[in-house]
Amino acid sequence: MANSSSILPDNESIPATGLLEEDSQIWHSLKQAIASSSGFQNWQLEHLSTKQHPQMNLDRQVRTYLRETLETLAY
């Protein structure tokens, strides 16, 4: 069972600077894998071309893509 102190409320996020080095490396690898996927690239074309998410860095784009994808799946 997960340690309850490691679970954050939905409205909180862990700043990248607060991640352990290993977690940071895992996130970087995962982010790169997601960014190279066709689903993410299609999402990027649709969303960035319509100016819904202007000037987002890759980290923010991947987080937004994952959130929107999970919201769609949950619906």
PDB file of N, H, CA, C and O in Angstrom:
ATOM      1  N   MET A   1       0.844  -1.184   0.000  1.00  0.00           N
ATOM      2  CA  MET A   1       0.000   0.000   0.000  1.00  0.00           C
ATOM      3  C   MET A   1       0.883   1.240   0.000  1.00  0.00           C
ATOM      4  O   MET A   1       1.936   1.249   0.637  1.00  0.00           O
ATOM      5  N   ALA A   2       0.476   2.263  -0.692  1.00  0.00           N
ATOM      6  H   ALA A   2      -0.379   2.255  -1.210  1.00  0.00           H
ATOM      7  CA  ALA A   2       1.263   3.491  -0.801  1.00  0.00           C
ATOM      8  C   ALA A   2       1.269   4.250   0.516  1.00  0.00           C
ATOM      9  O   ALA A   2       0.289   4.241   1.260  1.00  0.00           O
ATOM     10  N   ASN A   3       2.368   4.893   0.783  1.00  0.00           N
ATOM     11  H   ASN A   3       3.164   4.900   0.178  1.00  0.00           H
ATOM     12  CA  ASN A   3       2.487   5.731   1.955  1.00  0.00           C
ATOM     13  C   ASN A   3       1.604   6.952   1.764  1.00  0.00           C
ATOM     14  O   ASN A   3       1.742   7.657   0.764  1.00  0.00           O
ATOM     15  N   SER A   4       0.707   7.217   2.692  1.00  0.00           N
ATOM     16  H   SER A   4       0.594   6.645   3.504  1.00  0.00           H
ATOM     17  CA  SER A   4      -0.243   8.321   2.517  1.00  0.00           C
ATOM     18  C   SER A   4       0.441   9.678   2.439  1.00  0.00           C
ATOM     19  O   SER A   4      -0.126  10.623   1.891  1.00  0.00           O
ATOM     20  N   SER A   5       1.642   9.789   2.975  1.00  0.00           N
ATOM     21  H   SER A   5       2.103   9.021   3.420  1.00  0.00           H
ATOM     22  CA  SER A   5       2.342  11.074   2.908  1.00  0.00           C
ATOM     23  C   SER A   5       2.878  11.348   1.506  1.00  0.00           C
ATOM     24  O   SER A   5       3.258  12.480   1.204  1.00  0.00           O
ATOM     25  N   SER A   6       2.914  10.325   0.643  1.00  0.00           N
ATOM     26  H   SER A   6       2.605   9.406   0.888  1.00  0.00           H
ATOM     27  CA  SER A   6       3.425  10.536  -0.708  1.00  0.00           C
ATOM     28  C   SER A   6       2.319  10.877  -1.700  1.00  0.00           C
ATOM     29  O   SER A   6       2.600  11.149  -2.867  1.00  0.00           O
ATOM     30  N   ILE A   7       1.073  10.865  -1.252  1.00  0.00           N
ATOM     31  H   ILE A   7       0.845  10.643  -0.304  1.00  0.00           H
ATOM     32  CA  ILE A   7      -0.046  11.151  -2.136  1.00  0.00           C
ATOM     33  C   ILE A   7      -0.413  12.625  -2.014  1.00  0.00           C
ATOM     34  O   ILE A   7      -0.643  13.129  -0.914  1.00  0.00           O
ATOM     35  N   LEU A   8      -0.467  13.312  -3.154  1.00  0.00           N
ATOM     36  H   LEU A   8      -0.281  12.903  -4.047  1.00  0.00           H
ATOM     37  CA  LEU A   8      -0.796  14.731  -3.172  1.00  0.00           C
ATOM     38  C   LEU A   8      -2.240  14.924  -3.603  1.00  0.00           C
ATOM     39  O   LEU A   8      -2.749  14.136  -4.401  1.00  0.00           O
ATOM     40  N   PRO A   9      -2.911  15.946  -3.100  1.00  0.00           N
ATOM     41  CA  PRO A   9      -4.243  16.275  -3.608  1.00  0.00           C
ATOM     42  C   PRO A   9      -4.164  16.613  -5.086  1.00  0.00           C
ATOM     43  O   PRO A   9      -3.105  16.997  -5.580  1.00  0.00           O
ATOM     44  N   ASP A  10      -5.282  16.472  -5.797  1.00  0.00           N
ATOM     45  H   ASP A  10      -6.142  16.160  -5.396  1.00  0.00           H
ATOM     46  CA  ASP A  10      -5.314  16.708  -7.235  1.00  0.00           C
ATOM     47  C   ASP A  10      -4.833  18.092  -7.637  1.00  0.00           C
ATOM     48  O   ASP A  10      -4.273  18.258  -8.721  1.00  0.00           O
ATOM     49  N   ASN A  11      -5.039  19.079  -6.792  1.00  0.00           N
ATOM     50  H   ASN A  11      -5.494  18.944  -5.912  1.00  0.00           H
ATOM     51  CA  ASN A  11      -4.694  20.443  -7.182  1.00  0.00           C
ATOM     52  C   ASN A  11      -3.243  20.804  -6.862  1.00  0.00           C
ATOM     53  O   ASN A  11      -2.832  21.941  -7.095  1.00  0.00           O
ATOM     54  N   GLU A  12      -2.467  19.866  -6.338  1.00  0.00           N
ATOM     55  H   GLU A  12      -2.801  18.943  -6.149  1.00  0.00           H
ATOM     56  CA  GLU A  12      -1.067  20.144  -6.058  1.00  0.00           C
ATOM     57  C   GLU A  12      -0.199  19.425  -7.068  1.00  0.00           C
ATOM     58  O   GLU A  12      -0.580  18.384  -7.604  1.00  0.00           O
ATOM     59  N   SER A  13       0.959  19.983  -7.321  1.00  0.00           N
ATOM     60  H   SER A  13       1.269  20.828  -6.886  1.00  0.00           H
ATOM     61  CA  SER A  13       1.905  19.324  -8.213  1.00  0.00           C
ATOM     62  C   SER A  13       3.282  19.381  -7.574  1.00  0.00           C
ATOM     63  O   SER A  13       3.559  20.226  -6.723  1.00  0.00           O
ATOM     64  N   ILE A  14       4.119  18.482  -7.996  1.00  0.00           N
ATOM     65  H   ILE A  14       3.894  17.796  -8.687  1.00  0.00           H
ATOM     66  CA  ILE A  14       5.488  18.446  -7.489  1.00  0.00           C
ATOM     67  C   ILE A  14       6.344  19.270  -8.436  1.00  0.00           C
ATOM     68  O   ILE A  14       6.427  18.948  -9.621  1.00  0.00           O
ATOM     69  N   PRO A  15       6.983  20.325  -7.945  1.00  0.00           N
ATOM     70  CA  PRO A  15       7.848  21.098  -8.835  1.00  0.00           C
ATOM     71  C   PRO A  15       9.027  20.243  -9.291  1.00  0.00           C
ATOM     72  O   PRO A  15       9.529  19.412  -8.535  1.00  0.00           O
ATOM     73  N   ALA A  16       9.460  20.451 -10.522  1.00  0.00           N
ATOM     74  H   ALA A  16       9.052  21.127 -11.136  1.00  0.00           H
ATOM     75  CA  ALA A  16      10.551  19.662 -11.081  1.00  0.00           C
ATOM     76  C   ALA A  16      11.798  19.744 -10.214  1.00  0.00           C
ATOM     77  O   ALA A  16      12.553  18.775 -10.131  1.00  0.00           O
ATOM     78  N   THR A  17      12.027  20.874  -9.573  1.00  0.00           N
ATOM     79  H   THR A  17      11.414  21.661  -9.640  1.00  0.00           H
ATOM     80  CA  THR A  17      13.211  21.032  -8.743  1.00  0.00           C
ATOM     81  C   THR A  17      13.129  20.200  -7.479  1.00  0.00           C
ATOM     82  O   THR A  17      14.152  19.965  -6.836  1.00  0.00           O
ATOM     83  N   GLY A  18      11.934  19.744  -7.102  1.00  0.00           N
ATOM     84  H   GLY A  18      11.103  19.935  -7.625  1.00  0.00           H
ATOM     85  CA  GLY A  18      11.774  18.946  -5.901  1.00  0.00           C
ATOM     86  C   GLY A  18      11.891  17.456  -6.140  1.00  0.00           C
ATOM     87  O   GLY A  18      11.831  16.676  -5.189  1.00  0.00           O
ATOM     88  N   LEU A  19      12.054  17.042  -7.378  1.00  0.00           N
ATOM     89  H   LEU A  19      12.102  17.675  -8.150  1.00  0.00           H
ATOM     90  CA  LEU A  19      12.155  15.629  -7.687  1.00  0.00           C
ATOM     91  C   LEU A  19      13.543  15.110  -7.356  1.00  0.00           C
ATOM     92  O   LEU A  19      14.537  15.829  -7.456  1.00  0.00           O
ATOM     93  N   LEU A  20      13.587  13.861  -6.965  1.00  0.00           N
ATOM     94  H   LEU A  20      12.779  13.277  -6.884  1.00  0.00           H
ATOM     95  CA  LEU A  20      14.873  13.220  -6.791  1.00  0.00           C
ATOM     96  C   LEU A  20      15.522  13.061  -8.158  1.00  0.00           C
ATOM     97  O   LEU A  20      14.832  13.046  -9.177  1.00  0.00           O
ATOM     98  N   GLU A  21      16.828  12.945  -8.184  1.00  0.00           N
ATOM     99  H   GLU A  21      17.389  12.957  -7.356  1.00  0.00           H
ATOM    100  CA  GLU A  21      17.556  12.832  -9.457  1.00  0.00           C
ATOM    101  C   GLU A  21      17.045  11.659 -10.281  1.00  0.00           C
ATOM    102  O   GLU A  21      16.861  11.791 -11.491  1.00  0.00           O
ATOM    103  N   GLU A  22      16.816  10.523  -9.651  1.00  0.00           N
ATOM    104  H   GLU A  22      16.966  10.416  -8.669  1.00  0.00           H
ATOM    105  CA  GLU A  22      16.329   9.352 -10.386  1.00  0.00           C
ATOM    106  C   GLU A  22      14.942   9.621 -10.968  1.00  0.00           C
ATOM    107  O   GLU A  22      14.673   9.266 -12.116  1.00  0.00           O
ATOM    108  N   ASP A  23      14.063  10.244 -10.184  1.00  0.00           N
ATOM    109  H   ASP A  23      14.282  10.532  -9.252  1.00  0.00           H
ATOM    110  CA  ASP A  23      12.728  10.582 -10.677  1.00  0.00           C
ATOM    111  C   ASP A  23      12.812  11.553 -11.844  1.00  0.00           C
ATOM    112  O   ASP A  23      12.060  11.434 -12.812  1.00  0.00           O
ATOM    113  N   SER A  24      13.711  12.498 -11.755  1.00  0.00           N
ATOM    114  H   SER A  24      14.321  12.595 -10.968  1.00  0.00           H
ATOM    115  CA  SER A  24      13.888  13.477 -12.814  1.00  0.00           C
ATOM    116  C   SER A  24      14.342  12.791 -14.105  1.00  0.00           C
ATOM    117  O   SER A  24      13.879  13.143 -15.190  1.00  0.00           O
ATOM    118  N   GLN A  25      15.237  11.822 -13.991  1.00  0.00           N
ATOM    119  H   GLN A  25      15.613  11.537 -13.109  1.00  0.00           H
ATOM    120  CA  GLN A  25      15.713  11.092 -15.164  1.00  0.00           C
ATOM    121  C   GLN A  25      14.592  10.252 -15.770  1.00  0.00           C
ATOM    122  O   GLN A  25      14.458  10.170 -16.991  1.00  0.00           O
ATOM    123  N   ILE A  26      13.789   9.628 -14.907  1.00  0.00           N
ATOM    124  H   ILE A  26      13.898   9.695 -13.915  1.00  0.00           H
ATOM    125  CA  ILE A  26      12.666   8.828 -15.391  1.00  0.00           C
ATOM    126  C   ILE A  26      11.671   9.721 -16.116  1.00  0.00           C
ATOM    127  O   ILE A  26      11.210   9.373 -17.204  1.00  0.00           O
ATOM    128  N   TRP A  27      11.328  10.883 -15.522  1.00  0.00           N
ATOM    129  H   TRP A  27      11.702  11.165 -14.639  1.00  0.00           H
ATOM    130  CA  TRP A  27      10.390  11.798 -16.160  1.00  0.00           C
ATOM    131  C   TRP A  27      10.929  12.264 -17.509  1.00  0.00           C
ATOM    132  O   TRP A  27      10.178  12.337 -18.481  1.00  0.00           O
ATOM    133  N   HIS A  28      12.217  12.579 -17.578  1.00  0.00           N
ATOM    134  H   HIS A  28      12.827  12.520 -16.787  1.00  0.00           H
ATOM    135  CA  HIS A  28      12.817  13.037 -18.841  1.00  0.00           C
ATOM    136  C   HIS A  28      12.679  11.955 -19.914  1.00  0.00           C
ATOM    137  O   HIS A  28      12.294  12.253 -21.044  1.00  0.00           O
ATOM    138  N   SER A  29      12.989  10.707 -19.570  1.00  0.00           N
ATOM    139  H   SER A  29      13.302  10.465 -18.652  1.00  0.00           H
ATOM    140  CA  SER A  29      12.879   9.613 -20.537  1.00  0.00           C
ATOM    141  C   SER A  29      11.433   9.397 -20.961  1.00  0.00           C
ATOM    142  O   SER A  29      11.151   9.205 -22.144  1.00  0.00           O
ATOM    143  N   LEU A  30      10.526   9.428 -20.006  1.00  0.00           N
ATOM    144  H   LEU A  30      10.755   9.584 -19.045  1.00  0.00           H
ATOM    145  CA  LEU A  30       9.111   9.245 -20.309  1.00  0.00           C
ATOM    146  C   LEU A  30       8.595  10.383 -21.187  1.00  0.00           C
ATOM    147  O   LEU A  30       7.863  10.153 -22.150  1.00  0.00           O
ATOM    148  N   LYS A  31       8.981  11.602 -20.851  1.00  0.00           N
ATOM    149  H   LYS A  31       9.576  11.789 -20.069  1.00  0.00           H
ATOM    150  CA  LYS A  31       8.562  12.772 -21.627  1.00  0.00           C
ATOM    151  C   LYS A  31       9.047  12.669 -23.069  1.00  0.00           C
ATOM    152  O   LYS A  31       8.301  12.983 -23.996  1.00  0.00           O
ATOM    153  N   GLN A  32      10.283  12.235 -23.265  1.00  0.00           N
ATOM    154  H   GLN A  32      10.889  11.980 -22.511  1.00  0.00           H
ATOM    155  CA  GLN A  32      10.820  12.093 -24.615  1.00  0.00           C
ATOM    156  C   GLN A  32      10.085  11.003 -25.388  1.00  0.00           C
ATOM    157  O   GLN A  32       9.818  11.161 -26.579  1.00  0.00           O
ATOM    158  N   ALA A  33       9.756   9.898 -24.716  1.00  0.00           N
ATOM    159  H   ALA A  33       9.973   9.770 -23.748  1.00  0.00           H
ATOM    160  CA  ALA A  33       9.022   8.808 -25.375  1.00  0.00           C
ATOM    161  C   ALA A  33       7.622   9.272 -25.778  1.00  0.00           C
ATOM    162  O   ALA A  33       7.159   8.974 -26.879  1.00  0.00           O
ATOM    163  N   ILE A  34       6.954   9.999 -24.889  1.00  0.00           N
ATOM    164  H   ILE A  34       7.331  10.241 -23.995  1.00  0.00           H
ATOM    165  CA  ILE A  34       5.619  10.512 -25.198  1.00  0.00           C
ATOM    166  C   ILE A  34       5.691  11.514 -26.338  1.00  0.00           C
ATOM    167  O   ILE A  34       4.861  11.486 -27.247  1.00  0.00           O
ATOM    168  N   ALA A  35       6.678  12.397 -26.293  1.00  0.00           N
ATOM    169  H   ALA A  35       7.352  12.420 -25.555  1.00  0.00           H
ATOM    170  CA  ALA A  35       6.817  13.432 -27.322  1.00  0.00           C
ATOM    171  C   ALA A  35       7.078  12.836 -28.699  1.00  0.00           C
ATOM    172  O   ALA A  35       6.743  13.456 -29.708  1.00  0.00           O
ATOM    173  N   SER A  36       7.664  11.659 -28.761  1.00  0.00           N
ATOM    174  H   SER A  36       7.937  11.156 -27.941  1.00  0.00           H
ATOM    175  CA  SER A  36       7.939  11.042 -30.058  1.00  0.00           C
ATOM    176  C   SER A  36       6.779  10.171 -30.554  1.00  0.00           C
ATOM    177  O   SER A  36       6.828   9.647 -31.667  1.00  0.00           O
ATOM    178  N   SER A  37       5.738  10.018 -29.731  1.00  0.00           N
ATOM    179  H   SER A  37       5.698  10.444 -28.827  1.00  0.00           H
ATOM    180  CA  SER A  37       4.598   9.185 -30.134  1.00  0.00           C
ATOM    181  C   SER A  37       3.726   9.922 -31.152  1.00  0.00           C
ATOM    182  O   SER A  37       3.651  11.150 -31.163  1.00  0.00           O
ATOM    183  N   SER A  38       3.076   9.139 -32.000  1.00  0.00           N
ATOM    184  H   SER A  38       3.137   8.140 -31.991  1.00  0.00           H
ATOM    185  CA  SER A  38       2.215   9.737 -33.019  1.00  0.00           C
ATOM    186  C   SER A  38       0.994  10.417 -32.385  1.00  0.00           C
ATOM    187  O   SER A  38       0.525  11.440 -32.884  1.00  0.00           O
ATOM    188  N   GLY A  39       0.489   9.854 -31.300  1.00  0.00           N
ATOM    189  H   GLY A  39       0.870   9.023 -30.896  1.00  0.00           H
ATOM    190  CA  GLY A  39      -0.658  10.468 -30.628  1.00  0.00           C
ATOM    191  C   GLY A  39      -0.334  11.859 -30.114  1.00  0.00           C
ATOM    192  O   GLY A  39      -1.126  12.787 -30.282  1.00  0.00           O
ATOM    193  N   PHE A  40       0.826  12.008 -29.488  1.00  0.00           N
ATOM    194  H   PHE A  40       1.469  11.254 -29.351  1.00  0.00           H
ATOM    195  CA  PHE A  40       1.240  13.319 -28.991  1.00  0.00           C
ATOM    196  C   PHE A  40       1.485  14.276 -30.143  1.00  0.00           C
ATOM    197  O   PHE A  40       1.099  15.443 -30.069  1.00  0.00           O
ATOM    198  N   GLN A  41       2.117  13.803 -31.201  1.00  0.00           N
ATOM    199  H   GLN A  41       2.430  12.855 -31.261  1.00  0.00           H
ATOM    200  CA  GLN A  41       2.410  14.681 -32.338  1.00  0.00           C
ATOM    201  C   GLN A  41       1.129  15.157 -33.008  1.00  0.00           C
ATOM    202  O   GLN A  41       1.050  16.308 -33.439  1.00  0.00           O
ATOM    203  N   ASN A  42       0.128  14.294 -33.103  1.00  0.00           N
ATOM    204  H   ASN A  42       0.192  13.359 -32.754  1.00  0.00           H
ATOM    205  CA  ASN A  42      -1.168  14.718 -33.643  1.00  0.00           C
ATOM    206  C   ASN A  42      -1.831  15.736 -32.725  1.00  0.00           C
ATOM    207  O   ASN A  42      -2.393  16.728 -33.190  1.00  0.00           O
ATOM    208  N   TRP A  43      -1.764  15.484 -31.405  1.00  0.00           N
ATOM    209  H   TRP A  43      -1.308  14.678 -31.027  1.00  0.00           H
ATOM    210  CA  TRP A  43      -2.327  16.415 -30.421  1.00  0.00           C
ATOM    211  C   TRP A  43      -1.649  17.772 -30.565  1.00  0.00           C
ATOM    212  O   TRP A  43      -2.310  18.810 -30.546  1.00  0.00           O
ATOM    213  N   GLN A  44      -0.335  17.756 -30.709  1.00  0.00           N
ATOM    214  H   GLN A  44       0.201  16.913 -30.724  1.00  0.00           H
ATOM    215  CA  GLN A  44       0.434  18.995 -30.857  1.00  0.00           C
ATOM    216  C   GLN A  44      -0.037  19.783 -32.077  1.00  0.00           C
ATOM    217  O   GLN A  44      -0.254  20.992 -31.996  1.00  0.00           O
ATOM    218  N   LEU A  45      -0.191  19.104 -33.190  1.00  0.00           N
ATOM    219  H   LEU A  45      -0.015  18.122 -33.256  1.00  0.00           H
ATOM    220  CA  LEU A  45      -0.635  19.781 -34.413  1.00  0.00           C
ATOM    221  C   LEU A  45      -2.011  20.405 -34.232  1.00  0.00           C
ATOM    222  O   LEU A  45      -2.245  21.536 -34.658  1.00  0.00           O
ATOM    223  N   GLU A  46      -2.916  19.673 -33.602  1.00  0.00           N
ATOM    224  H   GLU A  46      -2.726  18.754 -33.256  1.00  0.00           H
ATOM    225  CA  GLU A  46      -4.273  20.179 -33.399  1.00  0.00           C
ATOM    226  C   GLU A  46      -4.314  21.340 -32.415  1.00  0.00           C
ATOM    227  O   GLU A  46      -4.953  22.359 -32.679  1.00  0.00           O
ATOM    228  N   HIS A  47      -3.651  21.193 -31.306  1.00  0.00           N
ATOM    229  H   HIS A  47      -3.132  20.365 -31.091  1.00  0.00           H
ATOM    230  CA  HIS A  47      -3.757  22.177 -30.229  1.00  0.00           C
ATOM    231  C   HIS A  47      -2.872  23.398 -30.412  1.00  0.00           C
ATOM    232  O   HIS A  47      -3.282  24.518 -30.109  1.00  0.00           O
ATOM    233  N   LEU A  48      -1.672  23.187 -30.902  1.00  0.00           N
ATOM    234  H   LEU A  48      -1.338  22.277 -31.148  1.00  0.00           H
ATOM    235  CA  LEU A  48      -0.763  24.321 -31.036  1.00  0.00           C
ATOM    236  C   LEU A  48      -1.106  25.154 -32.265  1.00  0.00           C
ATOM    237  O   LEU A  48      -0.845  26.356 -32.301  1.00  0.00           O
ATOM    238  N   SER A  49      -1.689  24.514 -33.265  1.00  0.00           N
ATOM    239  H   SER A  49      -1.902  23.537 -33.236  1.00  0.00           H
ATOM    240  CA  SER A  49      -2.058  25.273 -34.464  1.00  0.00           C
ATOM    241  C   SER A  49      -3.290  26.146 -34.210  1.00  0.00           C
ATOM    242  O   SER A  49      -3.490  27.155 -34.887  1.00  0.00           O
ATOM    243  N   THR A  50      -4.112  25.756 -33.236  1.00  0.00           N
ATOM    244  H   THR A  50      -3.950  24.937 -32.686  1.00  0.00           H
ATOM    245  CA  THR A  50      -5.304  26.546 -32.934  1.00  0.00           C
ATOM    246  C   THR A  50      -5.038  27.574 -31.838  1.00  0.00           C
ATOM    247  O   THR A  50      -5.954  28.279 -31.414  1.00  0.00           O
ATOM    248  N   LYS A  51      -3.824  27.661 -31.388  1.00  0.00           N
ATOM    249  H   LYS A  51      -3.080  27.088 -31.732  1.00  0.00           H
ATOM    250  CA  LYS A  51      -3.403  28.642 -30.378  1.00  0.00           C
ATOM    251  C   LYS A  51      -4.086  28.423 -29.020  1.00  0.00           C
ATOM    252  O   LYS A  51      -4.161  29.344 -28.206  1.00  0.00           O
ATOM    253  N   GLN A  52      -4.583  27.197 -28.778  1.00  0.00           N
ATOM    254  H   GLN A  52      -4.522  26.449 -29.439  1.00  0.00           H
ATOM    255  CA  GLN A  52      -5.161  26.914 -27.469  1.00  0.00           C
ATOM    256  C   GLN A  52      -4.083  26.843 -26.394  1.00  0.00           C
ATOM    257  O   GLN A  52      -4.336  27.149 -25.229  1.00  0.00           O
ATOM    258  N   HIS A  53      -2.895  26.444 -26.786  1.00  0.00           N
ATOM    259  H   HIS A  53      -2.689  26.195 -27.733  1.00  0.00           H
ATOM    260  CA  HIS A  53      -1.796  26.295 -25.837  1.00  0.00           C
ATOM    261  C   HIS A  53      -0.538  26.969 -26.389  1.00  0.00           C
ATOM    262  O   HIS A  53       0.448  26.289 -26.670  1.00  0.00           O
ATOM    263  N   PRO A  54      -0.559  28.288 -26.546  1.00  0.00           N
ATOM    264  CA  PRO A  54       0.581  28.963 -27.160  1.00  0.00           C
ATOM    265  C   PRO A  54       1.807  28.998 -26.238  1.00  0.00           C
ATOM    266  O   PRO A  54       1.676  29.118 -25.020  1.00  0.00           O
ATOM    267  N   GLN A  55       2.961  28.896 -26.819  1.00  0.00           N
ATOM    268  H   GLN A  55       3.067  28.798 -27.809  1.00  0.00           H
ATOM    269  CA  GLN A  55       4.227  29.102 -26.131  1.00  0.00           C
ATOM    270  C   GLN A  55       4.454  28.170 -24.938  1.00  0.00           C
ATOM    271  O   GLN A  55       5.107  28.566 -23.974  1.00  0.00           O
ATOM    272  N   MET A  56       3.938  26.961 -24.981  1.00  0.00           N
ATOM    273  H   MET A  56       3.407  26.638 -25.765  1.00  0.00           H
ATOM    274  CA  MET A  56       4.193  26.010 -23.899  1.00  0.00           C
ATOM    275  C   MET A  56       5.493  25.269 -24.174  1.00  0.00           C
ATOM    276  O   MET A  56       5.765  24.876 -25.308  1.00  0.00           O
ATOM    277  N   ASN A  57       6.300  25.079 -23.123  1.00  0.00           N
ATOM    278  H   ASN A  57       6.079  25.399 -22.202  1.00  0.00           H
ATOM    279  CA  ASN A  57       7.491  24.274 -23.297  1.00  0.00           C
ATOM    280  C   ASN A  57       7.094  22.803 -23.370  1.00  0.00           C
ATOM    281  O   ASN A  57       5.947  22.458 -23.084  1.00  0.00           O
ATOM    282  N   LEU A  58       8.014  21.949 -23.743  1.00  0.00           N
ATOM    283  H   LEU A  58       8.945  22.229 -23.976  1.00  0.00           H
ATOM    284  CA  LEU A  58       7.704  20.534 -23.955  1.00  0.00           C
ATOM    285  C   LEU A  58       7.177  19.883 -22.687  1.00  0.00           C
ATOM    286  O   LEU A  58       6.244  19.083 -22.751  1.00  0.00           O
ATOM    287  N   ASP A  59       7.745  20.202 -21.554  1.00  0.00           N
ATOM    288  H   ASP A  59       8.503  20.852 -21.502  1.00  0.00           H
ATOM    289  CA  ASP A  59       7.292  19.631 -20.289  1.00  0.00           C
ATOM    290  C   ASP A  59       5.809  19.919 -20.071  1.00  0.00           C
ATOM    291  O   ASP A  59       5.035  19.017 -19.752  1.00  0.00           O
ATOM    292  N   ARG A  60       5.425  21.164 -20.243  1.00  0.00           N
ATOM    293  H   ARG A  60       6.054  21.897 -20.502  1.00  0.00           H
ATOM    294  CA  ARG A  60       4.021  21.572 -20.048  1.00  0.00           C
ATOM    295  C   ARG A  60       3.106  20.951 -21.101  1.00  0.00           C
ATOM    296  O   ARG A  60       1.978  20.560 -20.798  1.00  0.00           O
ATOM    297  N   GLN A  61       3.597  20.864 -22.342  1.00  0.00           N
ATOM    298  H   GLN A  61       4.513  21.182 -22.588  1.00  0.00           H
ATOM    299  CA  GLN A  61       2.796  20.241 -23.395  1.00  0.00           C
ATOM    300  C   GLN A  61       2.494  18.784 -23.059  1.00  0.00           C
ATOM    301  O   GLN A  61       1.355  18.338 -23.196  1.00  0.00           O
ATOM    302  N   VAL A  62       3.515  18.037 -22.619  1.00  0.00           N
ATOM    303  H   VAL A  62       4.441  18.400 -22.507  1.00  0.00           H
ATOM    304  CA  VAL A  62       3.324  16.623 -22.295  1.00  0.00           C
ATOM    305  C   VAL A  62       2.366  16.481 -21.121  1.00  0.00           C
ATOM    306  O   VAL A  62       1.490  15.617 -21.144  1.00  0.00           O
ATOM    307  N   ARG A  63       2.517  17.310 -20.101  1.00  0.00           N
ATOM    308  H   ARG A  63       3.229  18.012 -20.082  1.00  0.00           H
ATOM    309  CA  ARG A  63       1.609  17.250 -18.946  1.00  0.00           C
ATOM    310  C   ARG A  63       0.167  17.554 -19.363  1.00  0.00           C
ATOM    311  O   ARG A  63      -0.762  16.888 -18.906  1.00  0.00           O
ATOM    312  N   THR A  64      -0.021  18.540 -20.215  1.00  0.00           N
ATOM    313  H   THR A  64       0.733  19.081 -20.586  1.00  0.00           H
ATOM    314  CA  THR A  64      -1.356  18.896 -20.689  1.00  0.00           C
ATOM    315  C   THR A  64      -1.931  17.772 -21.539  1.00  0.00           C
ATOM    316  O   THR A  64      -3.102  17.419 -21.403  1.00  0.00           O
ATOM    317  N   TYR A  65      -1.105  17.213 -22.415  1.00  0.00           N
ATOM    318  H   TYR A  65      -0.154  17.499 -22.526  1.00  0.00           H
ATOM    319  CA  TYR A  65      -1.533  16.093 -23.260  1.00  0.00           C
ATOM    320  C   TYR A  65      -1.980  14.910 -22.393  1.00  0.00           C
ATOM    321  O   TYR A  65      -3.036  14.326 -22.637  1.00  0.00           O
ATOM    322  N   LEU A  66      -1.187  14.560 -21.395  1.00  0.00           N
ATOM    323  H   LEU A  66      -0.329  15.034 -21.197  1.00  0.00           H
ATOM    324  CA  LEU A  66      -1.533  13.435 -20.524  1.00  0.00           C
ATOM    325  C   LEU A  66      -2.820  13.706 -19.751  1.00  0.00           C
ATOM    326  O   LEU A  66      -3.670  12.824 -19.631  1.00  0.00           O
ATOM    327  N   ARG A  67      -2.965  14.915 -19.229  1.00  0.00           N
ATOM    328  H   ARG A  67      -2.274  15.631 -19.326  1.00  0.00           H
ATOM    329  CA  ARG A  67      -4.173  15.266 -18.482  1.00  0.00           C
ATOM    330  C   ARG A  67      -5.407  15.170 -19.374  1.00  0.00           C
ATOM    331  O   ARG A  67      -6.413  14.576 -18.986  1.00  0.00           O
ATOM    332  N   GLU A  68      -5.329  15.754 -20.564  1.00  0.00           N
ATOM    333  H   GLU A  68      -4.512  16.236 -20.879  1.00  0.00           H
ATOM    334  CA  GLU A  68      -6.471  15.739 -21.480  1.00  0.00           C
ATOM    335  C   GLU A  68      -6.790  14.316 -21.943  1.00  0.00           C
ATOM    336  O   GLU A  68      -7.958  13.952 -22.079  1.00  0.00           O
ATOM    337  N   THR A  69      -5.758  13.522 -22.182  1.00  0.00           N
ATOM    338  H   THR A  69      -4.809  13.818 -22.071  1.00  0.00           H
ATOM    339  CA  THR A  69      -5.974  12.142 -22.604  1.00  0.00           C
ATOM    340  C   THR A  69      -6.639  11.342 -21.494  1.00  0.00           C
ATOM    341  O   THR A  69      -7.577  10.589 -21.756  1.00  0.00           O
ATOM    342  N   LEU A  70      -6.172  11.491 -20.266  1.00  0.00           N
ATOM    343  H   LEU A  70      -5.410  12.102 -20.054  1.00  0.00           H
ATOM    344  CA  LEU A  70      -6.769  10.766 -19.147  1.00  0.00           C
ATOM    345  C   LEU A  70      -8.200  11.245 -18.879  1.00  0.00           C
ATOM    346  O   LEU A  70      -9.064  10.439 -18.533  1.00  0.00           O
ATOM    347  N   GLU A  71      -8.454  12.528 -19.032  1.00  0.00           N
ATOM    348  H   GLU A  71      -7.752  13.182 -19.313  1.00  0.00           H
ATOM    349  CA  GLU A  71      -9.824  13.033 -18.858  1.00  0.00           C
ATOM    350  C   GLU A  71     -10.758  12.420 -19.909  1.00  0.00           C
ATOM    351  O   GLU A  71     -11.898  12.070 -19.606  1.00  0.00           O
ATOM    352  N   THR A  72     -10.267  12.295 -21.133  1.00  0.00           N
ATOM    353  H   THR A  72      -9.341  12.580 -21.379  1.00  0.00           H
ATOM    354  CA  THR A  72     -11.060  11.704 -22.195  1.00  0.00           C
ATOM    355  C   THR A  72     -11.332  10.225 -21.912  1.00  0.00           C
ATOM    356  O   THR A  72     -12.451   9.750 -22.104  1.00  0.00           O
ATOM    357  N   LEU A  73     -10.329   9.515 -21.465  1.00  0.00           N
ATOM    358  H   LEU A  73      -9.420   9.901 -21.309  1.00  0.00           H
ATOM    359  CA  LEU A  73     -10.498   8.106 -21.144  1.00  0.00           C
ATOM    360  C   LEU A  73     -11.442   7.894 -19.966  1.00  0.00           C
ATOM    361  O   LEU A  73     -12.202   6.926 -19.940  1.00  0.00           O
ATOM    362  N   ALA A  74     -11.396   8.792 -19.004  1.00  0.00           N
ATOM    363  H   ALA A  74     -10.779   9.579 -19.026  1.00  0.00           H
ATOM    364  CA  ALA A  74     -12.244   8.680 -17.820  1.00  0.00           C
ATOM    365  C   ALA A  74     -13.687   8.995 -18.147  1.00  0.00           C
ATOM    366  O   ALA A  74     -14.591   8.519 -17.461  1.00  0.00           O
ATOM    367  N   TYR A  75     -13.925   9.793 -19.190  1.00  0.00           N
ATOM    368  H   TYR A  75     -13.191  10.179 -19.748  1.00  0.00           H
ATOM    369  CA  TYR A  75     -15.260  10.186 -19.562  1.00  0.00           C
ATOM    370  C   TYR A  75     -15.964   9.026 -20.178  1.00  0.00           C
ATOM    371  O   TYR A  75     -17.125   9.145 -20.569  1.00  0.00           O
TER     372      TYR A  75
END
